[in-house]
Amino acid sequence: MTMKHRQRVPGLRRLVSATVAALTLTLAAAPNAMAAPATPQEETLQWVSAEDYLAMTGASPDRGKLDNGAVSKPLPEEGVAPDGTPASLRPRLDPGGGNDGKWWSVVWSGRDRNGTYVPLRLGNSDLGYLHYNVRHNLVSLEPWKAALNSHGPNAQGNYVALLVDRNLGVRETVIFGVQLSTRTQDGRYTSPDGAYIGVITGYCKGKNKCPDAVNRVKVS
């Protein structure tokens, strides 16, 4: 071997050593990169009335598995945090702008598809918004707005809103019990404005308290 060739050998060895070291570091880092969890995508949910759901799917929301393959599954239980509800989804608890907060004060007025005026009144411990908002963790007005997209209450006298995913799988069912009369059945309350009593209670089917998600989703 000539002197010129001997001088090239150390440089070649250094190049090979550096390449091997870089490859070793790359292979060592690969498992960690592969193990990193993917960022979960935020689930897309929307409110629909039970009537609209039937029109869209041809199936009752009470069925566990729908004809289109969507599987109904409830939302996971979450901590109760009604104060975290976006302000835009909460009702005005002083709709009269300085009134004395009587139970008959209307916090949201709406009509169903038959044109029936069904008020959501401020209420008290017996009826209306104050009856169910904290008790059942149902703070947002959005479920009630969706439920009114119906031609009247169902056979049980309720308006129903469904929280569904992008495959129309039912994630939560919210039921609103109403009285379409000016006096409650027990005779204790009569509406002084001559309109129906309206909403008595609201709750998530099968649960004492609704998951927080029902208070974060807006009617699309």
Backbone hydrogen bonds in HBPLUS format (Angstrom, degrees):
<---DONOR---> <-ACCEPTOR-->    atom                        ^
c    i                          cat <-CA-CA->   ^        H-A-AA   ^      H-
h    n   atom  resd res      DA  || num        DHA   H-A  angle D-A-AA Bond
n    s   type  num  typ     dist DA aas  dist angle  dist       angle   num
A0006-ARG N   A0002-THR O   3.09 MM   4  6.45 154.6  2.16 149.0 156.2     1
A0007-GLN N   A0003-MET O   3.16 MM   4  6.39 148.9  2.27 145.7 152.4     2
A0008-ARG N   A0005-HIS O   3.14 MM   3  5.26 134.7  2.35  98.9 111.0     3
A0012-LEU N   A0008-ARG O   3.12 MM   4  6.38 153.4  2.19 152.2 160.1     4
A0012-LEU N   A0009-VAL O   3.08 MM   3  5.13 117.1  2.50  99.4 114.7     5
A0013-ARG N   A0009-VAL O   2.94 MM   4  6.21 157.3  1.99 158.7 165.3     6
A0014-ARG N   A0010-PRO O   3.02 MM   4  6.26 158.1  2.06 149.1 154.3     7
A0015-LEU N   A0011-GLY O   3.14 MM   4  6.34 153.0  2.21 142.4 149.2     8
A0016-VAL N   A0012-LEU O   3.02 MM   4  6.29 158.2  2.07 150.5 155.6     9
A0017-SER N   A0013-ARG O   2.95 MM   4  6.15 163.1  1.98 153.5 158.0    10
A0018-ALA N   A0014-ARG O   3.03 MM   4  6.19 158.3  2.08 145.9 151.3    11
A0019-THR N   A0015-LEU O   3.07 MM   4  6.26 153.4  2.15 143.3 150.5    12
A0020-VAL N   A0016-VAL O   2.98 MM   4  6.22 162.1  2.02 153.0 157.3    13
A0021-ALA N   A0017-SER O   3.02 MM   4  6.19 157.8  2.07 147.6 153.5    14
A0022-ALA N   A0018-ALA O   3.03 MM   4  6.22 159.5  2.08 146.0 151.2    15
A0023-LEU N   A0019-THR O   2.99 MM   4  6.20 156.9  2.05 148.6 155.1    16
A0024-THR N   A0020-VAL O   2.95 MM   4  6.15 152.1  2.03 145.8 153.4    17
A0025-LEU N   A0021-ALA O   3.04 MM   4  6.33 158.0  2.09 149.9 154.8    18
A0026-THR N   A0022-ALA O   3.03 MM   4  6.24 153.2  2.11 144.0 151.5    19
A0027-LEU N   A0023-LEU O   3.01 MM   4  6.23 161.3  2.05 150.6 154.6    20
A0028-ALA N   A0024-THR O   2.98 MM   4  6.13 150.8  2.07 144.1 152.6    21
A0029-ALA N   A0025-LEU O   3.04 MM   4  6.19 146.7  2.15 142.4 150.3    22
A0030-ALA N   A0026-THR O   3.11 MM   4  6.22 135.1  2.32 140.9 152.3    23
A0033-ALA N   A0029-ALA O   3.11 MM   4  6.38 154.1  2.18 153.1 161.0    24
A0034-MET N   A0030-ALA O   2.90 MM   4  6.14 156.7  1.96 156.1 162.9    25
A0035-ALA N   A0031-PRO O   2.86 MM   4  6.01 140.6  2.01 142.5 153.5    26
A0046-GLN N   A0164-VAL O   2.94 MM 118  5.52 148.3  2.04 151.1 161.0    27
A0164-VAL N   A0046-GLN O   2.89 MM 118  5.52 161.9  1.92 164.7 163.5    28
A0048-VAL N   A0162-LEU O   2.95 MM 114  5.34 150.8  2.04 148.5 157.8    29
A0162-LEU N   A0048-VAL O   2.71 MM 114  5.34 171.7  1.71 171.2 173.7    30
A0053-TYR N   A0049-SER O   2.96 MM   4  6.20 154.3  2.03 149.4 157.1    31
A0050-ALA N   A0160-VAL O   3.14 MM 110  5.62 149.7  2.23 141.0 138.4    32
A0054-LEU N   A0050-ALA O   3.06 MM   4  6.27 157.2  2.11 145.6 150.4    33
A0055-ALA N   A0051-GLU O   3.14 MM   4  6.43 152.8  2.22 142.8 150.3    34
A0056-MET N   A0052-ASP O   2.93 MM   4  6.15 147.2  2.04 146.8 155.5    35
A0057-THR N   A0053-TYR O   2.95 MM   4  6.07 158.4  2.00 154.9 159.7    36
A0058-GLY N   A0054-LEU O   2.72 MM   4  4.88 144.4  1.85 130.3 140.2    37
A0063-ARG N   A0060-SER O   3.16 MM   3  5.84 170.3  2.17 120.2 123.2    38
A0072-SER N   A0064-GLY O   2.98 MM   8  5.31 168.5  1.99 161.2 162.9    39
A0066-LEU N   A0070-ALA O   3.14 MM   4  5.56 179.0  2.14 164.7 164.8    40
A0069-GLY N   A0066-LEU O   3.04 MM   3  5.40 162.8  2.07 113.9 117.7    41
A0073-LYS N   A0170-VAL O   3.07 MM  97  6.27 129.4  2.34 139.8 154.1    42
A0075-LEU N   A0171-ARG O   3.13 MM  96  5.53 122.5  2.48 150.4 141.9    43
A0084-GLY N   A0081-ALA O   2.92 MM   3  5.60 163.6  1.95 122.1 127.6    44
A0085-THR N   A0082-PRO O   3.11 MM   3  5.57 165.2  2.13 116.8 118.9    45
A0089-LEU N   A0086-PRO O   2.95 MM   3  5.54 156.7  2.00 118.0 125.2    46
A0090-ARG N   A0087-ALA O   3.19 MM   3  5.26 162.5  2.22 105.9 111.3    47
A0141-LEU N   A0089-LEU O   2.94 MM  52  5.95 146.9  2.05 155.8 166.5    48
A0097-GLY N   A0094-ASP O   2.95 MM   3  5.52 164.8  1.98 120.8 125.8    49
A0105-SER N   A0102-LYS O   3.08 MM   3  5.60 168.1  2.09 118.7 122.4    50
A0123-GLY N   A0103-TRP O   2.83 MM  20  4.04 157.7  1.88 131.7 127.2    51
A0122-LEU N   A0105-SER O   2.58 MM  17  5.38 157.4  1.62 163.5 170.2    52
A0107-VAL N   A0120-LEU O   2.89 MM  13  5.93 143.8  2.02 152.4 162.9    53
A0108-TRP N   A0120-LEU O   3.37 MM  12  5.33 150.4  2.46 144.5 146.0    54
A0120-LEU N   A0108-TRP O   2.98 MM  12  5.33 160.8  2.02 163.4 168.3    55
A0118-VAL N   A0110-GLY O   2.94 MM   8  5.88 163.6  1.97 162.5 167.9    56
A0112-ASP N   A0116-THR O   3.04 MM   4  5.45 149.6  2.14 140.2 144.8    57
A0115-GLY N   A0112-ASP O   2.88 MM   3  5.29 158.6  1.92 114.6 120.7    58
A0113-ARG N   A0150-SER O   2.79 MM  37  5.44 156.0  1.85 146.3 147.9    59
A0199-VAL N   A0119-PRO O   3.13 MM  80  6.59 157.2  2.19 161.0 167.6    60
A0129-TYR N   A0121-ARG O   2.94 MM   8  6.20 171.5  1.94 170.9 168.2    61
A0130-LEU N   A0122-LEU O   2.91 MM   8  5.99 165.3  1.93 157.9 161.7    62
A0124-ASN N   A0127-LEU O   2.88 MM   3  5.63 150.4  1.97 152.0 159.4    63
A0128-GLY N   A0200-ILE O   3.00 MM  72  4.85 125.2  2.31 102.5 117.4    64
A0131-HIS N   A0128-GLY O   3.01 MM   3  5.33 139.7  2.18 105.1 117.2    65
A0132-TYR N   A0129-TYR O   3.18 MM   3  5.61 128.6  2.45 105.8 116.9    66
A0133-ASN N   A0129-TYR O   2.92 MM   4  5.71 159.3  1.96 168.1 172.0    67
A0136-HIS N   A0132-TYR O   2.92 MM   4  5.41 159.4  1.97 138.7 142.9    68
A0138-LEU N   A0133-ASN O   2.88 MM   5  4.70 140.4  2.04 128.8 140.1    69
A0137-ASN N   A0134-VAL O   3.26 MM   3  4.77 156.1  2.32  93.6 100.7    70
A0210-CYS N   A0136-HIS O   2.88 MM  74  5.94 167.5  1.89 135.2 135.8    71
A0144-TRP N   A0141-LEU O   3.09 MM   3  5.51 118.6  2.48 109.6 123.9    72
A0145-LYS N   A0141-LEU O   3.07 MM   4  6.37 157.3  2.13 155.8 163.0    73
A0146-ALA N   A0142-GLU O   3.03 MM   4  6.27 159.9  2.07 155.3 160.0    74
A0147-ALA N   A0143-PRO O   2.91 MM   4  6.11 156.7  1.96 147.4 154.3    75
A0148-LEU N   A0144-TRP O   3.18 MM   4  6.36 144.6  2.31 146.1 153.2    76
A0149-ASN N   A0146-ALA O   3.04 MM   3  5.57 162.6  2.07 115.3 121.0    77
A0154-ASN N   A0158-ASN O   2.76 MM   4  5.40 164.2  1.78 148.6 149.3    78
A0157-GLY N   A0154-ASN O   2.87 MM   3  5.25 162.0  1.90 116.8 121.0    79
A0159-TYR N   A0176-PHE O   3.04 MM  17  5.21 158.5  2.08 148.1 151.8    80
A0176-PHE N   A0159-TYR O   2.87 MM  17  5.21 160.1  1.91 166.0 169.1    81
A0161-ALA N   A0174-VAL O   2.93 MM  13  5.17 166.4  1.95 153.9 158.3    82
A0174-VAL N   A0161-ALA O   2.84 MM  13  5.17 175.1  1.84 161.7 163.1    83
A0163-LEU N   A0172-GLU O   2.83 MM   9  5.03 170.2  1.84 152.0 155.0    84
A0171-ARG N   A0163-LEU O   2.68 MM   8  5.46 161.5  1.71 161.3 167.9    85
A0172-GLU N   A0163-LEU O   3.25 MM   9  5.03 142.6  2.40 134.6 137.7    86
A0165-ASP N   A0169-GLY O   2.99 MM   4  5.40 151.4  2.08 142.7 151.0    87
A0168-LEU N   A0165-ASP O   2.87 MM   3  5.11 157.4  1.92 118.0 120.3    88
A0205-LYS N   A0173-THR O   2.77 MM  32  5.51 167.0  1.79 161.2 165.8    89
A0175-ILE N   A0203-TYR O   2.84 MM  28  5.55 160.5  1.88 170.2 169.5    90
A0203-TYR N   A0175-ILE O   3.03 MM  28  5.55 146.5  2.15 145.0 155.5    91
A0177-GLY N   A0201-THR O   2.97 MM  24  5.27 140.3  2.13 132.5 144.5    92
A0200-ILE N   A0177-GLY O   2.75 MM  23  5.53 170.4  1.76 152.8 155.3    93
A0201-THR N   A0177-GLY O   3.32 MM  24  5.27 159.3  2.36 134.9 139.3    94
A0179-GLN N   A0198-GLY O   2.85 MM  19  5.24 150.3  1.94 139.0 147.8    95
A0198-GLY N   A0179-GLN O   3.12 MM  19  5.24 156.8  2.18 152.5 146.4    96
A0197-ILE N   A0181-SER O   2.67 MM  16  5.95 154.7  1.74 163.1 157.3    97
A0191-SER N   A0182-THR O   2.88 MM   9  5.40 157.9  1.93 150.5 158.0    98
A0184-THR N   A0189-TYR O   2.94 MM   5  5.48 156.7  1.99 151.5 158.0    99
A0187-GLY N   A0184-THR O   2.88 MM   3  5.16 156.4  1.93 110.7 118.5   100
A0194-GLY N   A0191-SER O   3.36 MM   3  5.66 167.5  2.37 109.4 112.7   101
A0207-LYS N   A0204-CYS O   3.09 MM   3  5.57 157.1  2.14 142.2 138.4   102
A0214-VAL N   A0211-PRO O   3.21 MM   3  6.11 155.1  2.27 124.4 128.3   103
A0215-ASN N   A0212-ASP O   2.91 MM   3  5.56 154.9  1.97 119.5 127.3   104
A0216-ARG N   A0213-ALA O   3.02 MM   3  5.17 164.6  2.05 109.4 114.3   105
